[in-house]
Amino acid sequence: MQTENIRRQALWHCLAGILLTVSALAAESAEDTMILIDDRQSGDLQSSLGTQWRLISDGVMGGVSRGTLALDRRKGRDCLRLAGEVSTENNGGFIQAALPLAPSGVLDASAWSGVELDVFGNGEAYNVHFKTSRVWLPWQHYRAAFMAAPGWHTVQVPFAEFEGYRIGAAFDPAKLERIGIAAYGRAFTADLCIGRVAFYRAE
């Protein structure tokens, strides 16, 4: 009987070791393929990086677009909701959820392939904008577009697709300062829920 108990304890220790190894490998694999920016678990406007989301609109340059950035819940999932009316009057044309990527200095994302978003949209095209340490003027940025269909889904926007706006320097993901999720460039009704933002590495 004692021998049987010893065998059972040894088996349980072996199984526990295997489970811990599998868990560690899974975590390591996830870290190898993704770095989290925000998963909307904070309960406020703070990101997983510790920096704060805020709303920016073309009003800073005289535009008349109007928008809100608020905590929301869509189809059972916590999210950040960017909503409003984008207008191109007065040389405007955007509302944006903006997030600093590093409290000081820059974030080096050169080891990653692009940005990955879990979004719930309204069938419209939106933009990802990046500010880098090479950007000096308020209207300069690097941008790439994505479609946000109704229903939760994941989109990937490769760094290779980002183009500079009124800036000659090439996009450099090693010098990132801020990311923006923007309703941009045309008059339309924006309604976009953001559930997760991450950098991903293509396999």
Protein Blocks (a to p, Z undefined) as FASTA:
>chain_A
ZZmmmmmmmmmmmmmmmmmmmmmmmmmmmmmmoccfbgolnopabdfkopacddddfkln
opabdcddddddeehiacdddeddddfehhiaidcddddfbfghcddfklpgbdcddddd
ehiacddddddfkbmbfkbccdddddddehiddddddfklpccehiabdcdfklcfbdcd
ddehiacddddddfbdcddddZZ
